[in-house]
Amino acid sequence: MKKSVIFILFTIFIVSVIAATNTSVPTITYFPPDQTVTFQEQNNELDYTNNKLHWKTISTTSKPTYLRQDIAMLYRDGVFLGFMNQWKTNHKTLSFEHLFSKPKPGMYESISYHYSENHNNDDIRSAALMDYSYLQLDCATTNCHVEQSGDQLSDSMHYNKKVEHHWDDLMAYFSIEEQLFTKMSMTHLFRYKDQPLPTLTQQETDDVINHLWEGIYANYIIALMDTNEKQRAHYIPLVLMKSDEIQILYEINDKKEQLIQKINF
């Protein structure tokens, strides 16, 4: 049986809860925007030096908040390479870094989501930002070198035929008419950090994308956490967009998933 998870914007939300230790995992719940908190720093960085790939994220809010949480995913040529999920209570800054020794050539991409939840009695507010970076590593010669890198998406970036074929299989499995949607990889959600969706304002776009990250975290990230490390390999999720709907398709551990978010404005 084909299963879909459906999210409707502006429904009832559950308050994020975190235990005193990190044995419990908080949810990401996007509440009304917090005007008292700003991100003073947010960075998602990929760097190659001394035959090592350095993956680093950092974010800092203008003041400590009830919950600070950062998540990030890393892919090489559209294939999953790793993820990060970090949270703390009553903190301003979160940072993470990892070194990959002797990385293989390819296009490395990382997208991160930086989240803050602030409580003032019964009034709960949140703030969030996305960040992105890529690095093209060329090892055609004896020594690898960075062919290009940056933090801006390019429409010229394309994945290999295996990724495209996998996406085609997912759309066929869920009986999706491709011509009805705009198709992109999950990393390309970053373009809507400061670019509105068609027919929506930037504020409405922020609401849509932030609620979408709720679903990504609750289903995709949690699934990665619950999957044995050796079985986490998969292709980057496919995002399908049209005026009143966003879908995310992916497959982990031979299980195909379809997340659907309706856009109601």
Sequence and secondary structure as in RCSB ss.txt:
>XXXX:A:sequence
MKKSVIFILFTIFIVSVIAATNTSVPTITYFPPDQTVTFQEQNNELDYTNNKLHWKTISTTSKPTYLRQDIAMLY
RDGVFLGFMNQWKTNHKTLSFEHLFSKPKPGMYESISYHYSENHNNDDIRSAALMDYSYLQLDCATTNCHVEQSG
DQLSDSMHYNKKVEHHWDDLMAYFSIEEQLFTKMSMTHLFRYKDQPLPTLTQQETDDVINHLWEGIYANYIIALM
DTNEKQRAHYIPLVLMKSDEIQILYEINDKKEQLIQKINF
>XXXX:A:secstr
   EEEEETT         SSTTS       SB TT  EEEEEEEEEEETTEEEEEEEEEEEEEEEEEEEEEEEE
ETTEEEEEEEEEEEEEEEEEEEEEEES  SEEEEEEEEEEEEEEETTEEEEEEEEEEEEEEEE SSSS EEEEEE
SS  TT    HHHHHHHHHHHHHTT  GGGSEEEEGGGGGGGGSS  TTS HHHHHHHHHHHHHHIIIIIIHHHH
TS GGG   B  EEEEETTEEEEEEEETTEEEEEEEE   
